[in-house]
Amino acid sequence: MITAVVLIDTVHDRIPEVAQALAEIDGVSEVYSVAGRFDLVAMVRVAEHDQLAEVIAGAVDRVPGVERTETLIAFRAYSRHDLEAAFSIGLS
């Protein structure tokens, strides 16, 4: 599974509509409204790299109200459980 985090600038008075449209795109697993530099964050999960272009450039960027995107491709996922194992020295 390939995961990409897509940071999205939108037309400010359309954030809820843009978020809903993004959530309906195949390959977009979640959409978050956020505080900070960007308006929305979309999590994209696909099976192959070629699908990233289809989802992001072919669908996300074309949603009315999306002004700009910045995409971060995840290399590896870490969870709290994994981090605890990584820092464990074997003491109970």
Secondary structure, DSSP 8 states (H G I E B T S, - for coil): -EEEEEEEEE-GGGHHHHHHHHHTSTTEEEEEE-SSS-SEEEEEEESSHHHHIIIIITTGGGSTTEEEEEEEE-S----HHHHHHHH--S--
